[in-house]
Amino acid sequence: MSHLSTGAVDAGPRSPEPAAPPRRGFTTLVYVLTAVVPAVIALGLLVAVSGASGRGGTTPAIGTAPIDHTVQLFVSIAMVILAAKVFGRLARRLGQPPVVGEIFAGICLGPSVLGALAPEAVGWLFAPELRPVLQGLADLGLIALMFVVGQESRQTSLRGQGRIAMAIAHAGVAGPFLGGALLAILLYRDWAGPRADPVVFAMFLGSALSITAFPVLARILAERDMLRSMLGRLSMLCAAIADVVAWCLIAAMTAIAGRDTPARAVLTVLLVIVYGVAMVWLGRPWLERIFTALEGRGEPLRLLVLLAGLLLSAAATSAIGIHAIFGAFLYGLCCPAGLLTRLTGQIDMVAGTLLLPFFFVGTGLRMDVWRSGFDAELVGVALLVIVVAMLGKLAGPMLMARSSGLSWHDSTGLGVLLNARGLTELVVLNLGLALGLIGDRLFVALVVMALVTTAMTAPLLGLLDRLRARRHGHARRL
Amino acid sequence: MSHLSTGAVDAGPRSPEPAAPPRRGFTTLVYVLTAVVPAVIALGLLVAVSGASGRGGTTPAIGTAPIDHTVQLFVSIAMVILAAKVFGRLARRLGQPPVVGEIFAGICLGPSVLGALAPEAVGWLFAPELRPVLQGLADLGLIALMFVVGQESRQTSLRGQGRIAMAIAHAGVAGPFLGGALLAILLYRDWAGPRADPVVFAMFLGSALSITAFPVLARILAERDMLRSMLGRLSMLCAAIADVVAWCLIAAMTAIAGRDTPARAVLTVLLVIVYGVAMVWLGRPWLERIFTALEGRGEPLRLLVLLAGLLLSAAATSAIGIHAIFGAFLYGLCCPAGLLTRLTGQIDMVAGTLLLPFFFVGTGLRMDVWRSGFDAELVGVALLVIVVAMLGKLAGPMLMARSSGLSWHDSTGLGVLLNARGLTELVVLNLGLALGLIGDRLFVALVVMALVTTAMTAPLLGLLDRLRARRHGHARRL
C-alpha cells in the first residue's frame, strides 16, 4: 500500500538502504548541529531564565491532595484484588469454592476484622473520597455478573428434563419463600429496616431465602466434574428456573418498596412488565440480528456493543425504579448465547477477578459486626435463619426429586446443591440494606447465612459420597 | 472424582436413572404439597400481614438520589465508549488513525461543542457526583496505556540500528526542546499557568514539544503496512528512545515543579532516581522470575499479579511526588516483554476501548474553548506552537537521517512520523494543567497542536508517496 521504503527487514548495521555512502565526519557534524547545539542552547536558556527575576520565585506548593488520593486509590485497588485472590486460593485449598474465600476477604478488609485491628488502615484504604470510585467498580462488576448469570441461565437447555426441573424449581422457591415469610412475622418488629413495611419485608425475606447462586453452583459442579452429569445438568436447570422466578419476585418487591402510593407501585410494576416483554419479544431477535451482523467484525467492536447495551439496559431498569441488576440479568437472558460464549467468558473472568472483589469489599464495609452488636441474640437469629433457609431449600426439592424418580442419594445431592447461595444472595442482601428493608444486624445474620450455606455445600456432597461408598462396600461384602 | 450420579448425559425425558418407577399421581401430589401449598400459604400470609396494622403504613419514600446517579453513571459510561468508537471509525474512514477521532469525541462531549449546544446534557452526563468515577476510570486507562507504551518501547530491539536511531532520537528531542524553551520566553508573561516559575515553564513546553506518540506511531505504521519495513522499525526505535528521554525530562520537571524549597526538589529527584535504578536493577530480574514462575498458571492469576504490580508502581511514583504515569511507564519497561505479549495486547485492547475514552473526555471537559476566550490571539498562538513543534520535530531528525545515509524521501518520512504526538501529548498537557504550569488558553492551543500534528501525519505520508511515484514515473519516461 505504501511506497515508502519497505527495504530489507534485516538491513545491516548502520547501512539502511544507503542513498549516498554516509561520511562519518559529516554525520558527526550534523549530530552536533541538530542534537548537541540545541540541547546546549536550551540548557543555557534555562539557566539564564532561572537567574532572571521572572513572575516566579514564589512558587506556591502544589495542592498534594489529588496526588495523595491517587496513591490511596491505586493501593486500595491493588489490595482488594490481591486479597480476593489470596483468600480465594486459600478457600480452594480447604476444598471450598473460591467465592467463599473472596466474600470472606471482603469481610476481613472491612470494619469487622481489619477495622478492629487497625482502624486507620481501613480509613486510609477506603477513604470517603475513594468510595464513589470503589462503588462504581462494584456496580460495574455487579451488572457484569448479572449479565453472565442471565447468559448462563439461557444456555441451560431444557433437554427433555423440563417438567421435572420445573417442578423441583417451583418447590425450591415456594418452600424457602414460605419459610422467609414466616421468619418475617417473627423478626419484623425488632429486625426490619427503617423503611420496611410488613408485606415488603416478608416478600424480601421470602425471596432472599429462595435465591440459588447459579455461578457458584456451576463452579462447584465443574470442580467436582459433575457439570455434564444428569444430576449436574438437572440442578443447573432447576437453579436457572428458580433464579428467574426469584428475581421476578425481587423485582416486584423492589417495584413496590418505597413507592409513596399504591398507584405509583402499580405504575412501576407495569413499566417493569412492559420493559421485560419488550426485551424478550423485540430486544431478543434484534440483539440476535445485531450480533450476527457483527460476527467476524473484530472483538473490540462486539465487546463494546455488548457492554453499551448492557449498561443501557441496566440504566433502563434503574430509571424505571427497580435496581440496575434486573436490566443486566434480562439483557443476559436476551442476548444470543451461542454467538457470545467467548466474550461472555472473558467478561466473566475480568469481572470475577477485577471488579467483583469491590462488591465483596462493599459488602464487608457495610457489615460492621461490632457496631451492630455481636450478642447471643444475633447468633440466635443467624442460626434460625440458617436452619429455615436450609429446610426450605433442602426439604422441598428433595421430596419433589425423589417423587419424580430420582434416588434418595441424588435427591439429597440436588437439595444440597440448590442450597448454595453464594454471592447472588449478597446481591439481594445489599439491595435490601440499600432500600432500608433490613437493619444492620439482620444484614449481618443474613450474610453469615449466605456464607454458611455456600460453605457447607462441598462438605455435604463429600459426606453423601462417603455414605454411598460405605453402603456400596457394605452391599458388596454381603 | 465424585461418586454422585454421573449417569447418562442424554437421559431420556422424564426418566433420569429411575430408582423407582415414578407414579404420576403421587408426583403431582408431592408437587402440590411442596410447591403449590407453600406458595398459597405465603401469599395468604402476605395478604394477612398487609391487612394487619404493622409498624408500616407510613412507608417513607426511598431517597431516589443514588438510583438516579446509577442511571446517569451507566448512561454516561455507555455514551463515552460509544462516542469514542463512532468517532474513531469516522476518523478511519477519513484516512486518519482512530485516535484522532477519539480525541475529537472527547472534545465534542465537553463544553466546547455539546456544552455549547445543550449545556444541560453535559451537566447531566458528567454531573459532579459522577466525576470521581469517570476520573478513576481515566486514571486506570492512563496507567494501562503507559504500561503498554513501556512494554512496546522495550520490545523495540536495537537490531544494529542503534547508533543511527540514537542520533536521530537525540536530534528529535533537542530540537523541539529548544523550540519549546524559546516559545516559553515569548509566552511566559501572558500564557503560563498560575503556578509556573520560568524554568519549570520552559522545561515543560520544551518536553511537551519533544513527545512522540509511540502508540499512534505504531498504529499508523501498521495501517500502512510499514511496521516491519526499515523506515518503520527505525522510526519506532527513534520514538522509543526519544520517549524515554522526554519522559525523564518531564519526570525531572514534575519533581522540581511546586516543591517549596530546592532541598525538597533535590530530594524528590533523588527518590525518583533511586526508584528508577531499583526498578531496573532489582525489579526487572525479579519480575522476570515471577512471570516465568507464573507461566502456564492460568491467565487470571498472571493478569492479576501484573495489574497489582502496575498499580503499586504507579502509586509509588505518585507517593514520591511525580505523577503515577511514570511508575506505570517504568513498570512497562521492566516487565519481561516476551512472556506478556498476549496479556499486554489484551490490556491494550480493553484500555483503549473501555478506559482511555474517559481520559479523552476528561481532556475535553477541561478544554472550554468559549470560556477561555476564542480570539485571534489564541489562534495565533496555536499556529505558532504548531509551526515550532513541526520545525523542531521535522528538521532535526530529517537532517540527521539524511546525513546518516537515508534518502531525502525516507528522511522526510521519518521526520513526518516522529511529528505525530497523539494522545501521549495529551497526557503531558493534562499533567501541566493539573500542576498549574499552563493556563486554560495555552492548554487549548496545545491540544489543538497535538490534534493537528497527529492528523497531518497520514496525509503528509500520502503526499510523499505521490511525489516519489511521480518522480519515478518521470524517470521512467525519460
Interface residues (C-beta under 8 A of the other chain):
Chain A: M1 S2 H3 L4 S5 T6 G7 A8 V9 D10 A11 G12 P13 R14 S15 P16 E17 P18 A19 A20 P21 P22 F26 T27 L29 V30 Y31 L33 T34 A35 V36 V37 P38 A39 I41 A42 L45 L46 V49 S50 A52 G54 R55 G56 G57 T59 P60 A61 I62 T64 P66 I67 T70 V71 L73 F74 V75 I77 A78 I81 L82 K85 E129 P132 V133 Q135 G136 L137 D139 L140 I143 R159 G160 Q161 R163 I164 A167 H170 A171 V173 A174 G175 F177 L178 A181 L182 A184 I185 Y188 R189 A192 P194 R195 A196 D197 P198 V199 V200 F201 A202 M203 G206 R224 D225 M226 R228 S229 M230 L231 R233 L234 A257 G258 R259 D260 E299 P300 L301 L303 L304 L307 A308 L311 L312 A314 A315 S318 A319 G321 H323 A324 M349 V350 G352 T353 L354 A395 G396 P397 L399 M400 R402 S403 S404 G405 L406 S407 W408 H409 D410 G413 A434 L435 G436 L461 L464 D465 R468 A469
Chain B: M1 S2 H3 L4 S5 T6 G7 A8 V9 D10 A11 G12 P13 R14 S15 P16 E17 P18 A19 A20 P21 P22 F26 T27 L29 V30 Y31 L33 T34 A35 V36 V37 P38 A39 I41 A42 L45 L46 V49 S50 A52 G54 R55 G56 G57 T59 P60 A61 I62 T64 P66 I67 T70 V71 L73 F74 V75 I77 A78 I81 L82 K85 E129 P132 V133 Q135 G136 L137 D139 L140 I143 R159 G160 Q161 R163 I164 A167 H170 A171 V173 A174 G175 F177 L178 A181 L182 A184 I185 Y188 R189 A192 P194 R195 A196 D197 P198 V199 V200 F201 A202 M203 G206 R224 D225 M226 R228 S229 M230 L231 R233 L234 A257 G258 R259 D260 E299 P300 L301 L303 L304 L307 A308 L311 L312 A314 A315 S318 A319 G321 H323 A324 M349 V350 G352 T353 L354 A395 G396 P397 L399 M400 R402 S403 S404 G405 L406 S407 W408 H409 D410 G413 A434 L435 G436 L461 L464 D465 R468 A469
